[in-house]
Amino acid sequence: MSENEFRTVKASQQVLKELMVPSYANFGGKVHGGIILSLMDKIAYTCAATHARCYCVTASIDSVDFLNPVEVGELLTLYASVNYVGKSSMEIGIKVVSEDFHKGIVKPTNTSYFTMVAVDEETRLPVQVPGLVLEDDVEVKRFLEGITRRKFKRTYKDELRQARRELDVEIDLGRLDGENCRLQR
């Protein structure tokens, strides 16, 4: 790949539609969250691999927000777009909606950001991905938000690492007061 290669956001955008069948139901009669997560991972891979034109792996998934339950018989539609690219990583924004044909209701069900990394199939080492051509204000905003999310993720990891190092069970025992636990040691 050329170091100055760039691709548009639209060139790798993906849409995946799947009918929710009875075998996808959980014990509560709704579509199992794991089914939806699997579909989200599939479309994230397709979007990232289309942009990078090589094998990609899921590096991380930001929180997946389950906004509304998905019913058996509904049509699930997933939308994926490359929001941000680094050297070898890409942030893929995913939006999921479900459609009830009988009632004519379309509702949002999930949103998330997947970080995908392009890797060489033989060495499994990260490889450089093309840059992103930003063609409108929405794409610019999503790229800038991706930069912000990346910064927050780094800060969060650093702060969590520091908090773990500073944690002293004997000193911090008082923090358990009012929590839903019982100390029995």
Backbone torsions as a table, in degrees:
resi	resn	phi	psi	omega
1	MET	NA	138.2	177.8
2	SER	-70.9	142.4	-179.0
3	GLU	-63.7	-26.2	-178.0
4	ASN	-101.0	19.2	-177.7
5	GLU	-78.5	136.1	178.5
6	PHE	-134.3	147.6	176.4
7	ARG	-131.9	151.2	179.7
8	THR	-75.6	158.2	175.5
9	VAL	-61.6	-44.0	-176.8
10	LYS	-62.2	-28.2	-177.1
11	ALA	-64.3	-21.4	-177.7
12	SER	-120.5	2.2	179.2
13	GLN	-61.2	143.6	-176.4
14	GLN	-130.3	150.5	172.2
15	VAL	-132.1	131.9	178.6
16	LEU	-128.5	128.8	179.0
17	LYS	-119.8	136.7	177.7
18	GLU	-148.3	133.7	176.6
19	LEU	-76.0	133.4	-179.6
20	MET	-85.4	112.3	-173.4
21	VAL	-100.2	163.0	-177.1
22	PRO	-55.6	-32.1	-179.1
23	SER	-68.1	-10.8	178.3
24	TYR	-88.1	-4.6	-174.0
25	ALA	-75.1	145.2	173.7
26	ASN	-93.6	-172.6	-178.0
27	PHE	-66.6	-19.5	179.0
28	GLY	-89.8	-0.1	178.0
29	GLY	87.9	-0.9	177.5
30	LYS	-97.1	167.3	177.3
31	VAL	-69.9	131.5	-177.7
32	HIS	-62.1	133.7	-179.9
33	GLY	-57.7	-32.2	179.3
34	GLY	-63.9	-33.1	176.7
35	ILE	-64.0	-45.7	-179.4
36	ILE	-64.9	-42.5	178.3
37	LEU	-61.1	-40.1	178.6
38	SER	-62.6	-42.8	178.0
39	LEU	-65.8	-37.6	177.8
40	MET	-64.1	-41.2	178.5
41	ASP	-64.9	-39.0	178.9
42	LYS	-61.5	-47.9	-177.5
43	ILE	-72.5	-31.7	176.0
44	ALA	-63.1	-43.7	178.4
45	TYR	-61.9	-47.3	-177.8
46	THR	-59.8	-43.6	180.0
47	CYS	-64.8	-48.0	-178.2
48	ALA	-65.9	-45.2	-178.9
49	ALA	-65.8	-33.2	177.1
50	THR	-66.6	-41.3	178.8
51	HIS	-68.9	-48.3	-174.7
52	ALA	-79.6	-22.8	-174.8
53	ARG	57.2	39.9	175.0
54	CYS	-160.1	177.6	-179.5
55	TYR	-65.5	138.7	179.5
56	CYS	-131.8	151.9	177.6
57	VAL	-124.1	153.5	175.9
58	THR	-79.4	120.1	179.9
59	ALA	-94.3	-39.5	178.2
60	SER	-160.8	159.9	176.8
61	ILE	-128.6	120.6	174.4
62	ASP	-68.6	170.9	-176.6
63	SER	-49.9	137.8	176.3
64	VAL	-100.3	116.7	-179.4
65	ASP	-92.5	119.5	175.9
66	PHE	-92.4	104.2	-172.3
67	LEU	-86.4	-39.5	-179.5
68	ASN	-144.9	148.9	177.5
69	PRO	-69.4	153.8	176.8
70	VAL	-109.0	130.4	-177.5
71	GLU	-96.7	149.2	171.4
72	VAL	-60.0	137.6	-179.5
73	GLY	97.5	-13.5	178.3
74	GLU	-83.7	156.3	175.5
75	LEU	-96.3	121.4	178.6
76	LEU	-95.3	131.0	176.8
77	THR	-122.0	126.6	179.6
78	LEU	-112.2	135.9	177.9
79	TYR	-118.7	132.4	179.6
80	ALA	-132.6	143.3	-178.1
81	SER	-149.1	141.5	173.5
82	VAL	-74.9	118.6	-179.7
83	ASN	-94.3	-34.9	-172.6
84	TYR	-150.3	144.8	172.3
85	VAL	-129.6	142.0	172.0
86	GLY	-107.2	-142.3	178.2
87	LYS	-73.8	-53.8	-179.6
88	SER	-123.5	-5.8	-177.0
89	SER	-106.5	156.8	178.6
90	MET	-138.2	137.8	172.0
91	GLU	-96.2	124.3	179.3
92	ILE	-108.8	118.6	175.8
93	GLY	-86.9	133.2	-178.2
94	ILE	-127.0	132.5	174.9
95	LYS	-124.3	135.5	-179.5
96	VAL	-123.9	132.9	175.2
97	VAL	-129.2	152.6	175.7
98	SER	-120.6	149.6	-178.0
99	GLU	-126.0	126.1	174.3
100	ASP	-95.2	109.9	-176.4
101	PHE	-62.7	-41.1	-175.1
102	HIS	-65.8	-41.4	-176.9
103	LYS	-95.5	-10.5	-178.5
104	GLY	67.6	29.9	-177.3
105	ILE	-104.7	129.4	174.0
106	VAL	-114.1	128.1	-177.9
107	LYS	-134.3	145.2	174.7
108	PRO	-71.0	140.7	-179.6
109	THR	-120.6	-36.5	-176.6
110	ASN	-149.1	151.9	168.5
111	THR	-141.5	151.3	177.0
112	SER	-170.3	167.1	173.4
113	TYR	-125.0	123.8	177.8
114	PHE	-105.2	134.4	171.9
115	THR	-99.4	119.8	-179.4
116	MET	-112.9	145.4	179.1
117	VAL	-121.9	131.8	176.5
118	ALA	-79.6	131.5	-179.0
119	VAL	-133.4	152.4	174.5
120	ASP	-73.1	130.7	-175.4
121	GLU	-64.6	-30.4	-179.1
122	GLU	-84.6	-50.9	-175.1
123	THR	-85.8	-19.9	-175.7
124	ARG	63.5	18.4	176.8
125	LEU	-91.5	148.3	178.7
126	PRO	-60.2	144.6	176.5
127	VAL	-124.6	155.1	-178.3
128	GLN	-67.6	141.9	177.7
129	VAL	-107.6	156.3	176.7
130	PRO	-63.0	154.3	174.5
131	GLY	-71.4	175.8	-176.7
132	LEU	-115.7	127.8	175.0
133	VAL	-86.6	120.3	-178.8
134	LEU	-100.3	115.6	-171.5
135	GLU	-102.6	-11.1	178.8
136	ASP	-152.2	174.7	-175.9
137	ASP	-63.9	-33.4	178.8
138	VAL	-63.9	-44.6	179.6
139	GLU	-66.0	-38.6	176.9
140	VAL	-63.2	-45.1	180.0
141	LYS	-61.5	-44.7	179.8
142	ARG	-63.3	-38.8	178.7
143	PHE	-64.3	-46.0	179.0
144	LEU	-63.0	-40.1	176.4
145	GLU	-63.6	-36.4	177.1
146	GLY	-62.3	-41.0	176.4
147	ILE	-61.0	-44.3	-179.2
148	THR	-64.2	-45.3	179.4
149	ARG	-60.8	-41.9	179.9
150	ARG	-60.7	-43.5	178.7
151	LYS	-63.0	-46.5	-179.8
152	PHE	-62.5	-39.2	179.6
153	LYS	-62.8	-42.7	178.3
154	ARG	-63.2	-46.3	-179.7
155	THR	-61.6	-44.7	179.5
156	TYR	-59.6	-46.9	179.5
157	LYS	-61.2	-43.1	179.2
158	ASP	-63.6	-44.9	-179.4
159	GLU	-66.0	-39.3	178.9
160	LEU	-65.7	-42.3	177.4
161	ARG	-59.4	-45.5	179.4
162	GLN	-63.7	-43.7	179.6
163	ALA	-62.3	-38.1	178.1
164	ARG	-65.1	-40.0	179.5
165	ARG	-65.4	-36.5	-175.9
166	GLU	-84.0	-11.6	-176.9
167	LEU	-67.1	127.0	176.4
168	ASP	-127.3	110.3	-173.5
169	VAL	-54.0	-45.5	-177.7
170	GLU	-65.6	-40.2	-179.3
171	ILE	-73.9	-38.5	-173.7
172	ASP	-91.0	6.3	-178.9
173	LEU	-55.8	-33.9	-179.3
174	GLY	-62.1	-22.9	179.7
175	ARG	-67.5	-12.8	178.7
176	LEU	-79.4	-16.1	179.2
177	ASP	-58.6	130.3	178.5
178	GLY	83.8	-3.3	177.7
179	GLU	-88.3	161.0	-177.8
180	ASN	-86.0	65.9	177.5
181	CYS	-150.3	163.7	177.4
182	ARG	-130.4	128.3	-179.9
183	LEU	-82.1	126.9	-178.7
184	GLN	-146.4	82.0	-177.8
185	ARG	-129.6	NA	NA
